[in-house]
Amino acid sequence: MAQTNDFYDVNGNLVRSEPVDPKIIQRDDNLSNRAYLKETDWYVPRKAETGKSIPDDVLAKREAARAAIMGDEIVATWRIENLDRQLTGDAVGGVTVAHWRVVKEETVGTGEDAVTHSVNAYGAVNLTPDPASEGYIEYANLTESDVIGWVKSRVDVAAIEARLTSKIEEQKTPSTATGVPW
């Protein structure tokens, strides 16, 4: 469920913002927590090399940052790119083809060093609209979520998402390269 970042302006008026996807909030929190860990990593070898203790407040904040980092799996975002529908016949308005895309992204690093790896897959599924069937939804009442459900029930979601994850791993640690030596 999306949340909003409502706030009050300087005059005390409530300002409503657009809903924010919790995955985006968690991703940003993860990046912030990783940045803190990276900034304070130097304490660890210092302690190992010199025996000088890591300050208690830094230890506590590092522990909290590690505990807060979650949901690091690469999340797939499914969306519907387009729909084909019947304009004549028994199932006028019935969707016959759903064109879908799934995107996976992973950001590695923070700040100027951050690199976002992004991959996607595109496909289409044929559908057979039947206005007499239970659960039939008229075209005007469809939601993207409805159609994504239809698509996911007809494709191998696990295989598609695993292939995308594999492609991201290949981007992060390529096994081949192109170019010339001169």
N, C-alpha and C positions, 0 to 999 in steps of 0.2 A: 504494500500500500504506500502510495506517495505521501510525502508530508510537505507542508508549506513552511516557508521561512518568513512568517508574518513578523512584523516589528512595529514599534511606535516611533513616529517621527519626533522632532524636537518640540512640536506643539502638543504632543500626547495623542495624536491621531493614529488609529490603527491602520497600518499599511499592509494590504494583502499581497502576497507574491504568488507566482505560479507554483504549482506543485513540483516538488523536487523528488526524483527517484531515489529511494533509500540506497540503492546500489551505488549511485554516484556519490552520495554522502559518505558511504563506507569506503569507497575507493579513495576519496580525498583524505579521509581520516587515516587510512592506511599509508598513504604517501607522506602525510605529515608525521606520523609516528615513525616511519622508516627514516625520514630525514633526521629526526631527533636522535635515533639510534646511531645513524651514520656520524652525526656531529659529535657524539660522545663516545664513539668507539675507541678513541685514543686512550681513554682511561684504562682499558683492559690490558693492553700490552705494557703500559706504564707500570701497572701494579705487578704484572708478571716479571718485568725487568728490574724494577727498583724496590718493590715491596710497598710502595706508597699506596695507601688505601684509596678506594673510590669513595667520594663523598656520599653520605647516606641519602641526601636528597636526589642525587644523580642516580644512585642505585634504585631508589623507589620509582623515579620517573621512567627509567629504562624498563623496569619490571611492568609498570602500567602500560607503557607503549607496546611491549611485546604481547601483553594480554589483550590489548585493544585491536591488534591486527588480526583480522578475521576475514573469512569469505574470499580468500585469495585465489580460489579456483577461478579460472577464466570463464566468465558467464557469457552464455550465448544470448543474443537478442534477436528474436524472430519478428519479422514484419511482413505484411502483405504489400507487394508492389503494385498489383493491379488485379482486376477481376474481369473475366469474360462472362456475359450473361445472355440469356435468350431474350429476343425482342418479339418473337412470334411463337405460336404454337401453344401447347397445353401448359407449359411451365414458364410463361412470360415472367421475366425478371429473375428466373432461377439461375444461379451461378453455375457455369459449366466448367470453368477453369480458374484456378487460383494460382497466381504467380507470386512466389514467396522468395524471401532472402533471409539468411541468417548470418549475423556478424559476430565475430569474437575479437576482442581487443585486450591487449595486456600492455600496461605501461611499466617499463623497467627503468629505474633510476628516478631522480628527482630534479627539479629546477631545470637549469640549462642542459643538464646531462640526461634528462628524461628522453626515452625513446619509446614510442608507441608502436607496437606490432599489431597490425590489423589484417584479418582475413575474412572472406565471406564465401558463401555458397548461394547459388540461385537455382531455382527449379520451378516447375509447374505441376500441379496435379489436376487430373480430370475429375469432375464431379458430375453426378447425375441427379439433377434437382427433381424432386417429387412433391408438388404442393399438397398431395393427399397424405403424405407421411407425417407421423407424429414428430414434433420438434422442428418442422419446416419453418424457416425464418424468411420472411419477405425481404427482398433486396434492400428496401428503404430502412429496414429495422436491423440490418446486420451490423455487427461491430467487428473490428479487427480481431478481437479476442475470439469471437465465434469462428471466424475463418481460420485463424491459426490453429484452433482445436481440430478443425477438419483436416488441415494439412498434416499436423503432427500424427493424426490417427492413420494416415496413409503413407507416411515415409518412415525410414529407419532413423529416428531422431538421434539415438545413441551413436550410431555409426557416423552420421553427418557431423555431429559435434566433436567426436573423437578425431575425425579427419582434420577438422579445423584446428583443434588443439595441437595436433601433430605438425600442421603447417606453421603455426606460431613458433613451436619449438625449433623447427627448421630455420625460421627467420632469425631466431636468437642465436643459434649455433649452426650456421650453414655448413653443409657437407660438400658443396660445390661452389665454384666461383667462375665468373667470366672476366674477360679482359685480355690484354696483350702485354707482354713483358717490356715493351719499349715506350 
